[in-house]
């Protein structure tokens, strides 16, 4: 969970910085996006195991929707940025990182709400 | 991008016309970032209103109907900005305008009489729950539509 928030933050910051530098997107941003996606997938598996064990977060439906949502964000964002090989491609990826961060935070909230 | 390769004045034949005269694609350059933001908001708004309406519509029909309306507006704005052509441009302009009016109206309403909105919509409190993106996005969107409509041309750093 913490790794994911940090991962999202790293993608967001790096995307933002590269965009500010006016660099054109290269493999670095792709590798980083793939790493973030990997973290997201780990979280999905972890959550799936917890749900299968009978752990229930607050608002189960919303939780599952968010979980599925986090999986598709980075692939879509990378796809959308590939056609734009300018600094703005980086900013698009940065927004993806921010979105994943926000969604993970919300997931965490729902998970905590059920524990409390 | 310019479809006329011959200068209409005839002075310099076969030299592409300056891009400044023609409307530019709204989804390239900085526009790609705007479309990405709109897409995120569209997905967020659609999912939120779908869940609200499916699970507890009777609790707050007005707020949830408004959620659904906002979701449709975001979807239309996303498509309008992502596609080329005068129809898409008009669609995007209308959607961004409706969005701006919506966020200002609902925002003001939720601040003035919060009791009428028992549950949040994307536009509640001027989009506070979405770090005010709903408030900023339509302004940026409309500005970008103006920038790309042709005639003046966007500055180079935005392409």
Interface residues (C-beta under 8 A of the other chain):
Chain A: X61 X62 X65 X69 X76 X77 X80 X81 X83 X84 X86 X88 X89 X91 X92 X95 X96 X99
Chain B: X28 X29 X30 X32 X33 X35 X36 X37 X39 X40 X43 X47 X51 X55 X159
